Amino acid sequence: MSSKNWDRLHSTLVPILSLFSGAGGMDLGFYRAGFMALLAIDISPAAVKTYKRNHPHARVECLDLSQVQAEELVELWNSCSGGQAPVGIVGGPPCQAFSVSNVRQSPDDPRAQLVVRYAEIIRVFAERAGIAFFVFENVPGLLGKRHRDRYELFKKLCRHAGFRIYEKLIDAVNFGVPQYRPRIFVVGFNENLLPDIEFEIPEGDSEPVPVSAVLQGLPEPAYYRPGLKPGDIPFHPNHVTQRPKSEKFRNGSLVPGKVVGRSFRVLRWDAPSWTVAYGHREVHIHPGGHRRLSVLEAMLLQGFPPSYVLEGTLSQQITLVSDAVPPPVGEAVARAIAQALEKARGGLVEKWQALAAPGGI
């Protein structure tokens, strides 16, 4: 595509701000639905490098959002937006502080404070730019007794900032993703701009997709070793896995569907995967029982397209794919938002293009 056609295409997309962007899974879904992140922020250098590779249209910054003031983000936005106001903000603060699999949860975990920081950023952009919506995604553990107060505070702060709140626990398996992955989504709409908005977070209605639909027929991956070079991974840059060392990989004890402690969960060809969330490199076992999944295989279970590439070390790639929002889920939520905005206001793209101001927001 020529540069001119590329620019023309992007001029019709609705501008958004992406925070805690990670590998860009949710943003890819929003892009497919007609939105474009002009600015993306994440604290991980590997995430930033990944985002830049797969989303070349965006400005991407490596920043700690616990240390950056909302007004600084406004300045960053103005420096890359060409005067356009963002229509919305999307993001999912780090979930490790709330995950039930995190056995060392602490109320003082600084990552937990980012939920409130996200609400503050939403408030400032609502005041300065009149954003129409925001999206918040996180693990179900945020609904538990230990973290419920923080979750309720987030919603309270967003309501005080002028947003009508919609929330739902949804599962990626219902959106054609070959994986059981329940996550809480919160969507807020600006009541001053959209007093009559009608919206419902989609639940998905797809039949469960088995692991075989995306993994069967792939060649064997490369095994990681120190000094491994891109040329040593011929099929796909992320089709690499850990070399199997445990005797369990050789004695026949790892059969499809079997769980041996936390570290050995063997996938079945004829069923969706357990949640792709690999702490301490506890990557699920391939249905063949002879090795763990490659990063690429985990990406396909997350609904990423085969053309997507994750950057960083093997450990960083595993973290990126574990933390990602499956793009099909992001796309479904984004399409529901777009439809609600169109119905409520009409001429969505034209309306927010008209908000462009040379002086910035």
Order of alpha helices (4+ residues) and beta strands (2+ residues): alpha-beta-alpha-beta-alpha-beta-alpha-beta-alpha-beta-alpha-beta-beta-alpha-beta-beta-beta-beta-alpha-alpha-alpha-alpha
